[in-house]
Structures are given as structure tokens and as C-alpha cells.
């Protein structure tokens, strides 16, 4: 009897989910899992096809660097595969401690703390710091992990746009807020590729008694003279209360972190649930990240090359009159197409020419702004960039011809 009841419940749930999946399919928003095998020099194999990978966030081409791999392999031989427990139980190895010290040194802060992912860093930090009686000012285009962390805090939420700071200014000065005031923002917006106006945001925070929390996920290793991010680029490091980052993009490994005062890190170590109750990062990943951070500091030419290639691709796409967002800056280059089906079709047509780019649709981006999201990395050369621009131009032209017919 119990088995029959379970089967009945499973059937009912499956029917409900089938309808939801049909709705996604009809609206052009259904996603399918694919299998990808990365290789050196920016190439990857996707479902058996060899492609140049312009969908990767490995901006500095460190994930396949032999020196980073060797550091991971050495720690793997010594410590094994997994961390075996959460950091506070018995999962924090000497490599975890070494990486946290290295991150604090890199960021110029008193201390740092690791999280299993960048998502966990954002959710855990915001929900641990922000009280239900507080008011949070959230950028409209913040990453989902920041939004989820703010929702978990149960604080009063106010939304603004970084390209229209009058709303933020008005809300901050209105005097109708409760508790402590926090301004939370990405520093690089991952779908548009533009930067938060941190100087102006910090000015407003100073005037209103608010504190600023930033996520440097797409900025760490990329922006600033030393690669510390947009806070360094804009000389606002000392004006930002909390700096969150990730190791899974330009650092080329895995995990998230927070850098800040010793009091901040001690509080997060005791109260950030995504840190306290998660198994720690594998020690081998920590060893790889330590080596990556050393290379980021000792090889600044990687950043120089990355920006040169990014600027070249923008220029090439604009030369072909393609709709590249004017405000984008750095390695994230969005090409807005509008319709979700059109974005998916364009990505497939580009893929047929042996380039992998991401077709991005709602809810990741607002309705009507589906796009190709191109990620440039230091793995490529000028010939690759020009060939990609031609491939994208051909794909968009073919879509335009199909619409006309």
C-alpha cells in the first residue's frame, strides 16, 4: 500500500512539473544540460565538438596553467580528495589557513574567510550581517546570490539602478528607513559588463550613514593596478565595509571568500550558515588558488592582454554595426538581440563555426534583452578575436535573413 501511495504522489508531481516544463519550452526558456571537456589554449569539447570557448569566466587562463595544476596535484597527494568536514569541525587544513592568509594579504585586509562557492559567500554573508530591522538598498541588476542573501535576512528591501542613482539618493535621504542602512552591489555586472559607480555610491553612503557591501566576483584578478578589483580601481577600498569575492573566475579554481576586518571575519566564522554548515573546500583547490594568486600578482601582463583582446573584439563587433552595449567594460561583452529564441539560435549558428558563446535569456536578464554573452579570456590571440567577430556577424545576418523570409 505504501508503494502505491508513493507512486501516486510521484505521478501527480511529475504531471505538475511536466506542465511547467512545457510552459518553459513554449516561452523559449527551457534549458538543456550539456557535457563539456576543457582543454588548454581556450579550447573545449562540447558534446563531441571541438570549440573555442568564449563562454568561460576563466578570464586569465589560469585553470589550465601547469603551475596551478602542479600545486593542486601536490596537495592532492598529501591531503586526499575531500576536506571531510566543515571548517569548524575538522575540515580546515593548513592549505585553507594559508589561502585565507594569502587572500588577506592580496586584498590588503586584516583577515579573510573561505566559503565553498561564491554563491554561498554572498548568501551566508548577507544573512549573517543584516538584521530584519535593517534597510537594504539593492541594485536592480545584482546577482541572484546577493538577492537571495538579502531576502534571507528579512530586512526591508529597496531597489535602485546604478545608472540612475537619483532613486538611491532620494531613498537614502528620505529619513523613512529603519535600522541600519546597507547598500549592496556587484562591482562588475556579469550580464552587461558595466561597472558600479563606486565613488558616487560611497559618497552617498557617507552622507547618509550607510555601509557598502560589494561583490567583486567578476572583478577580482581583472580590474585594478594589482588585480584586486573595482574597489582598487576606484580607490574606494577603505570606504567599503565588506568585500566579497570568488575564486572560480579569474583565479581559475573554486570557492568564495570575504576579506575584511578581524571582527568581521570572526563574526562570519561564527554565524554565516553557508560556511558553518558546509563541508570545506578540498585542500587541493586551496593550494591551486594560492598559486593562482601568486601568478596574478607576478604576471600583470595577463590583465593587460585580456583588456587588449576585449577592446579589439568590441571594436570589431561595432565595425560590423552589431548592438554591443556601450557601457560594457572589460572581458564581458553582451550583444543584445531581444528575443530568447533568437539568442539561442544565434548561439547555435556561432557554434557551427566552432565558437562557444552563451545565449542568455530571462530570468537571468530582463524580458526583451536576451543576448549573446561573450567572455574574452587571455587564452586567445588577435586572430581568434577577429574570427569570432566574423562568425557572430554571419550568425546575426542569417537570423535577419530568416526573419525577412
C-alpha positions in Angstrom: 0.0 0.0 0.0 2.8 2.4 0.9 4.4 1.8 -2.5 1.1 2.6 -4.3 0.7 5.8 -2.4 4.3 6.9 -3.2 3.8 6.1 -6.9 0.6 8.2 -6.9 2.4 11.1 -5.4 5.3 10.8 -7.8 2.8 10.7 -10.7 1.0 13.8 -9.5 4.2 15.7 -9.0 5.6 14.6 -12.4 2.4 15.8 -14.1 2.7 19.2 -12.5 6.4 19.5 -13.4 5.7 18.4 -17.0 3.3 21.2 -17.4 5.8 23.7 -16.0 8.4 22.4 -18.4 6.0 22.7 -21.3 5.5 26.4 -20.3 9.2 27.0 -20.3 9.6 25.3 -23.7 6.8 27.4 -25.3 8.3 30.6 -24.0 11.8 29.7 -25.3 13.3 29.4 -21.8 13.8 25.7 -21.4 17.5 24.8 -20.8 19.2 21.6 -21.5 22.3 20.1 -19.8 25.4 19.7 -21.9 28.8 18.0 -21.3 31.9 20.0 -21.7 35.6 18.9 -21.6 38.0 21.9 -21.3 41.5 21.8 -22.8 44.4 24.2 -23.0 44.6 27.4 -25.0 40.9 28.2 -24.7 39.5 25.2 -26.5 36.9 22.9 -25.2 34.9 19.9 -26.4 31.1 20.2 -26.1 29.0 17.1 -26.9 31.9 15.8 -29.0 32.5 19.0 -30.9 35.8 21.0 -30.5 35.1 24.7 -29.9 37.0 27.8 -28.9 35.5 28.7 -25.6 34.1 32.2 -25.4 31.6 31.3 -22.6 34.2 30.8 -19.9 34.8 33.0 -16.8 38.5 31.8 -16.6 39.5 35.3 -17.6 43.2 35.0 -17.0 43.6 31.4 -18.4 44.8 30.1 -15.1 42.5 27.0 -14.7 44.8 25.0 -17.1 48.1 26.5 -16.1 50.6 23.8 -15.4 51.9 25.5 -12.3 48.4 25.8 -10.8 47.7 22.1 -11.7 51.0 21.1 -10.1 50.2 22.9 -6.8 46.8 21.1 -6.7 48.4 17.7 -7.5 51.0 18.0 -4.7 48.3 18.9 -2.2 46.1 16.1 -3.5 48.8 13.5 -2.9 49.3 14.8 0.6 45.7 15.5 1.8 43.5 13.4 -0.4 40.4 14.5 -2.3 37.9 15.9 0.1 38.0 18.1 3.2 36.0 15.5 5.1 34.0 18.0 7.3 33.1 21.7 7.7 35.8 24.1 8.6 34.8 24.4 12.2 34.7 20.7 12.8 37.9 19.3 11.2 37.8 20.4 7.6 40.2 23.4 7.8 43.6 22.2 6.7 46.9 24.1 6.6 46.1 24.9 3.0 42.8 26.5 4.0 44.6 28.6 6.6 47.4 29.5 4.1 44.9 30.6 1.4 42.9 32.8 3.9 46.2 34.5 4.9 47.1 34.9 1.2 43.7 36.4 0.4 44.0 38.9 3.3 47.5 39.8 2.1 46.3 40.1 -1.5 43.3 42.3 -0.6 45.2 44.4 2.0 42.8 43.5 4.9 43.3 42.1 8.3 41.7 38.7 7.6 39.7 36.6 5.1 37.4 33.6 5.3 36.6 30.9 2.7 33.2 29.7 1.5 32.5 26.6 -0.7 31.2 28.8 -3.5 30.8 32.4 -4.4 27.0 31.9 -4.1 27.5 30.6 -0.5 29.7 33.6 0.3 27.0 36.1 -0.7 24.1 34.3 0.8 25.9 33.5 4.0 27.5 36.9 4.5 24.4 39.0 3.9 22.1 36.8 6.0 24.6 36.8 8.8 25.3 40.6 8.8 21.9 42.2 8.0 19.2 42.3 10.7 15.4 42.1 10.0 15.1 45.6 11.3 17.6 47.0 8.8 17.1 48.6 5.4 18.9 47.3 2.3 19.4 49.1 -0.9 19.9 46.6 -3.7 20.9 47.3 -7.3 18.3 46.1 -9.8 21.0 44.1 -11.7 22.7 42.4 -8.7 23.5 38.7 -8.9 20.8 36.2 -7.7 23.0 35.2 -4.8 23.1 38.7 -3.4 19.3 39.0 -3.8 18.8 35.6 -2.1 21.0 36.6 0.8 19.1 39.9 1.3 15.8 38.0 1.2 17.0 35.6 3.9 17.9 38.5 6.1 14.2 39.5 6.1 15.3 43.2 6.1 13.4 45.9 4.4 14.4 46.0 0.7 14.7 49.0 -1.6 15.7 48.6 -5.2 17.7 51.1 -7.3 19.6 51.2 -10.6 23.3 52.1 -10.7 22.7 54.0 -13.9 20.1 56.1 -12.1 21.4 57.0 -8.7 18.8 59.7 -8.1 16.5 56.9 -6.7 19.1 55.7 -4.3 19.9 59.3 -3.2 16.3 60.1 -2.6 15.6 56.9 -0.6 18.7 57.3 1.5 17.9 60.9 2.4 14.2 60.5 2.9 14.6 59.5 6.6 12.0 56.8 6.3 14.4 53.8 6.7 14.6 51.5 9.6 17.6 50.1 11.5 21.0 50.1 9.9 21.3 51.1 6.2 23.2 48.9 3.8 24.0 49.4 0.1 24.7 46.2 -1.7 26.1 46.0 -5.2 28.1 44.0 -7.7 31.2 45.8 -8.8 31.0 44.3 -12.3 27.6 43.4 -13.5 28.0 40.0 -15.1 25.4 40.2 -17.9 26.0 43.8 -19.0 29.7 44.0 -18.3 29.5 47.5 -16.8 30.9 48.8 -13.6 29.2 50.1 -10.5 29.8 53.8 -9.8 31.5 53.0 -6.5 32.8 56.5 -5.8 29.3 58.0 -6.1 27.8 55.2 -4.1 30.4 55.6 -1.3 29.7 59.3 -1.3 26.0 58.7 -0.8 26.8 56.1 1.9 29.0 58.7 3.8 26.3 61.3 3.6 23.5 59.0 4.8 25.3 56.9 7.4 25.0 53.7 5.3 27.6 50.9 4.8 28.5 49.4 1.5 28.8 45.7 0.7 30.3 44.7 -2.7 30.7 41.5 -4.6 33.9 41.6 -6.7 33.2 38.2 -8.3 33.9 39.3 -11.9 36.5 41.9 -10.9 39.0 40.0 -8.7 42.1 39.4 -10.7 40.9 41.5 -13.6 40.5 45.2 -12.5 42.8 47.5 -10.6 46.6 48.0 -10.8 47.2 44.9 -8.7 44.1 42.9 -9.8 42.2 43.4 -6.5 39.1 44.6 -8.3 36.9 47.7 -8.9 37.4 48.9 -5.3 41.1 49.2 -6.0 40.5 50.7 -9.4 38.3 53.4 -7.9 40.4 53.9 -4.7 37.3 53.0 -2.6 38.8 50.0 -0.7 38.8 51.9 2.6 35.3 53.1 2.1 33.7 49.7 1.6 32.7 47.8 4.7 32.6 44.3 3.2 34.3 42.9 0.1 33.1 39.5 -1.2 34.9 37.7 -4.0 35.2 34.4 -5.8 38.0 32.0 -6.7 36.1 30.4 -9.6 36.5 33.1 -12.2 39.8 34.9 -12.9 41.6 32.9 -10.1 40.6 29.7 -12.1 39.7 27.4 -9.2 36.6 27.2 -6.9 35.1 28.8 -3.9 34.2 32.2 -2.5 35.7 34.5 0.1 35.2 37.6 2.2 38.0 39.9 3.1 37.8 42.5 5.8 38.5 43.3 9.5 39.3 40.6 12.0 36.0 41.3 13.7 34.0 40.9 10.5 35.7 37.6 9.7 35.3 36.3 13.3 31.6 37.1 13.1 31.2 35.3 9.8 33.1 32.3 11.0 30.6 32.0 13.9 27.4 32.9 12.1 27.4 32.5 8.4 25.4 29.4 8.0 26.7 28.5 4.5 30.2 28.4 6.0 29.5 26.8 9.3 27.3 24.0 7.9 29.1 23.3 4.6 31.9 20.9 4.0 35.1 22.9 3.4 36.7 23.3 0.0 39.1 20.4 -0.9 42.7 21.3 0.2 44.0 20.7 -3.3 41.7 23.6 -4.5 43.1 25.8 -1.8 46.7 25.0 -2.9 45.8 25.8 -6.5 44.2 29.1 -5.5 47.3 30.1 -3.6 49.4 29.5 -6.7 47.0 31.4 -8.9 47.0 34.5 -6.6 50.8 34.5 -6.8 50.6 34.4 -10.6 48.0 37.2 -10.7 50.4 39.4 -8.8 53.6 38.4 -10.6 52.2 38.3 -14.2 50.2 41.6 -14.7 50.7 41.1 -18.4 47.8 38.7 -18.3 45.4 41.5 -17.4 47.0 43.8 -20.0 46.5 41.2 -22.7 42.9 40.5 -21.5 41.9 44.1 -21.9 43.6 44.5 -25.3 41.7 41.5 -26.6 38.4 42.7 -25.1 38.8 46.1 -26.6 39.6 44.6 -30.0 36.5 42.4 -30.0 34.3 45.4 -29.1 35.8 47.4 -31.9 35.4 44.6 -34.4 31.7 43.9 -33.5 30.9 47.7 -33.7 32.7 47.8 -37.1 30.1 45.3 -38.2 27.3 47.5 -36.7 26.3 45.0 -34.1 24.5 46.1 -30.9 27.2 45.9 -28.2 26.1 47.6 -25.0 28.0 50.9 -24.8 28.6 50.7 -21.1 30.3 47.3 -21.1 33.9 47.3 -20.0 36.4 44.5 -19.6 36.1 40.9 -20.7 32.3 40.6 -20.5 30.8 41.7 -23.9 27.0 41.5 -24.3 25.3 41.5 -27.7 21.6 42.2 -27.2 19.2 40.5 -29.6 15.9 40.8 -27.7 14.0 37.6 -28.3 15.1 34.4 -26.3 14.7 32.1 -29.3 16.8 34.4 -31.4 19.6 34.4 -28.7 19.5 30.6 -28.7 19.6 30.3 -32.5 22.4 32.8 -32.7 24.5 30.9 -30.2 23.9 27.7 -32.2 24.9 29.3 -35.5 28.1 30.7 -33.9 28.7 27.2 -32.5 28.5 25.7 -36.0 31.5 27.9 -36.8 33.4 26.4 -33.9 32.9 29.1 -31.3 31.2 28.6 -28.0 29.3 31.7 -26.7 26.5 31.8 -24.2 22.9 32.5 -25.2 21.4 34.3 -22.2 17.6 34.5 -21.6 15.2 35.5 -18.8 15.2 35.2 -15.8 18.9 35.8 -16.0 18.3 39.0 -17.9 15.2 41.2 -18.1 12.5 40.4 -20.7 13.2 41.7 -24.1 17.0 41.8 -23.5 18.0 38.2 -24.4 21.6 38.2 -25.7 24.8 36.6 -26.6 27.2 37.0 -23.7 30.8 36.8 -24.9 33.5 36.2 -22.3 37.0 37.0 -23.5 40.0 35.3 -21.8 43.7 35.7 -22.1 43.9 32.3 -23.8 43.2 33.8 -27.2 45.0 35.9 -29.8 44.0 38.6 -32.2 43.3 36.2 -35.0 40.8 34.3 -32.7 39.1 37.6 -31.8 38.7 38.7 -35.4 37.4 35.2 -36.5 34.9 35.3 -33.7 33.6 38.7 -34.8 33.1 37.4 -38.3 31.3 34.3 -37.0 28.9 36.4 -34.9 28.2 38.7 -37.8 27.4 35.8 -40.1 25.1 34.3 -37.4 23.2 37.6 -36.9 22.9 38.2 -40.6 21.5 34.7 -41.2 18.9 35.3 -38.5 18.0 38.6 -40.0 17.5 37.0 -43.4 15.3 34.3 -41.9 13.1 36.9 -40.3 12.7 38.7 -43.6 11.6 35.5 -45.4 
